[in-house]
Amino acid sequence: MKKIGAVLTALFAIFVVFGMTGKASVAELTQTEKEAYYQKYVSIVQETNDKYETYLEISSIEEFTVEDWKTPDEFKKIVTDMATQKWVAVPNDKNMVSPFATTSGSKTVTKYLAGVSVIITVNGSFNTILSEGRQVFSPTINSLTFSANKGTWAQLAYTANMIEGGRTFLIDIGGKFTYNGVSESKNIAVQFNCSSTGIVY
């Protein structure tokens, strides 16, 4: 019985050590291991681009942060989701701003990358004017700013169409999204609405 107990204790110790080191190993890669992982990453990005006809770009190995290093399987899941998942607008309520001549509002779009919710927030500043007894947008947008809860979003350009007599702005935004060392050039679409009292939502 003592011998069986000793064996079980040894197995448990091995299990604990493996469990602890397995999780931390990616964050503690040697330079040689990083270079080997990076070559696998390059292949994964190339294969994904070929399969889904996308144009994802991988950052240089020097630009990878500690958080960017994943196992090849984890990295492949992220890259596949970047290639296949679309940005989806998130509904919000109408409590965004007070009705003044210069007003602002925000919109968010999201998609899931390997189970992680990535959100890009678009903040818009607008002028509103009185037209036929109600507030509507003026034709010029004051500014658009962006933030991402994960990764980075860099705006390249946008086009805006005002419809419904100035009640709605449809904005198509072109930019570059970078996450986990991989970049994609994407367009995201958001819609800002103006209530009769000038509230943007």
N, C-alpha and C positions, 0 to 999 in steps of 0.2 A: 504493500500500500504506500509506503514511504517513497518507493522508487517511482510509482505512478504519479504521486503528488509532486515529486520533483520535476518530472517530465512536463506535467501540466503547467507548473509554475514557469518553467523555461519557455514553453510555447507562448504563454500569456505575455511574458516579457518581450519576446520577439515581436508579437502582435502589436504591443504598445509602441515599441520603438519604430516599427514599420509605419504604424499609423501616424506617428508624430513626424517622422522624416519624410514620408510620402507627400504630405501636404506642403511642407516648407521647401521641398527640393527645388521647385521651379523658381522660387524667389532667390535661391542660393546657388544658381548655376555658375559654373566656372566659365571663363571666357571661351574655352574650347567647346564646352557644351552649348553655350549661347550661339556660337558660330554654326554648330551642327543643327540646332533648332532653327536658326535663321534660314539655312538652306532649305529645310523642310517647309518653312513659311513661304519662301519664294515659290516653291513648286506648287504649294496649295493655292496661292493667289493666281498663278498662271493657269492651273487646271480649272479653277473656278471661273476665270474670265472666259476660257474656251468653252466651258460647259454652258454658261448662262449668257454668253455674249455681252459681258459687261467690261468695264475698264477700271478695275480697282488697282490702286497703286500701293506698294509697300514702302514704308519709310526706310531710311538707311539704318543699319544695325546700331549706329551711334545714337540715333534718336529714340531708341526703345527705352522706356522707363522701367523701373522695377515692376510696376503693375502691368506692363504690357506683355511680360513673358508668361506664356501659357504653355500647357502641353500641346503638342501638335493636334491632338483630337479636339481640345478646347478651342484652339486657334481656328481650326477648320470649321467648327460650328459657327463661330462669330463671322468668319468670312462668308460662309454660305448664306447666313441670315442677311448680311449686308447686301449681298447680290440679289436676294430673292424677296426680302421683306420691303413693303412700301411704307412711306410715311403716311400716317393717318391723322387727320385733324381731330383734336379733342374738343368736345362740346364744352362751352362754359356758360355761366349765367349772365344776367344783364346788370350786374352790380359793379361794373368796371370803373366808371368815372362819374364826375359831376358834370352837368350840362353847361359848359362854358364855351366861348368862341374858339379857344384853343383847348383841345382835349386829347386824351390818349386812351389806348386800350391794348390788350395783349391777346395773342392767340398762341396755341401750342400744337405741335404735331409730335407724334411718337411712333416708334416701332421697337420691336423686341429683338435683341441680339444675344443669342445664347441664353435666353431667359431673362435678360436684364432689360428693363424699360429705359430706353434712351429718349429724352425729351428735348426738343428745340423750342424755345420760346421766342416769339416775334413780338416786339414792342413797337407800336406805331403811334406817332404824334400827328394829329390832324387839325385842320380848322373846319368849323361848321358855320353855316350861314342860314338865315331864315328864308325859306322859300315856300310860298303858298301856305303859310300858317304853320309850318313845321321846320325843324332843323334838318339840314342835309349836309353832306360833305362838300367842301370847296374842292376844286379840281386838283390842287397841289398837295402832295403829302409832305409834311414838314420833315419827318425822319423815320427811319426804320432801324432798330437795333436788335441784336440777336444774342442769345446765350444758350448753352447746352449743359444739361446736368451731367452728361458723360461725354468724353471726347471734346472736340472743338468744331465749330461751324464758322467758316469764313465766307461772307457774302461776296459774290462776284458782280451780280447785276440783278435788277428786278424790273418787271413791267407791271403796270397797274391799270386796270380798266374800271371806270366808274359807271355803274348801271343803275337802273330803277330810279332815274331822276336824282341821283346823288345819294340814295339811301344805302348803297352797297359799293364797297371797293373789292374787286377780285385782284389779288396780287400773286404773281408767279415769280418766285425768287430762285435765282441760280446761285449755287455756292459749292463749297468743298467741305465735306464732312470727314473728319479724321478720328478714328477710334481704334485703339489697340494696335497702333502702328500701321493701319491700313486706311487709305483715303479713297473716297469716291466723289465724283462730280455729280451733283444731283440738283433737280428742281423740286421745290416744295411749294404747295399752293395753300394760301390762307384767304379767308374772307372776313372782312370787317363790315359791320353793319352800324348804321346810325339810327337811333330811335327818334321819335318826333320831338323829344325834349333835348336831343343832342348827346345822349348817352351812347358811347361806342361799346359794342359787344361783339 
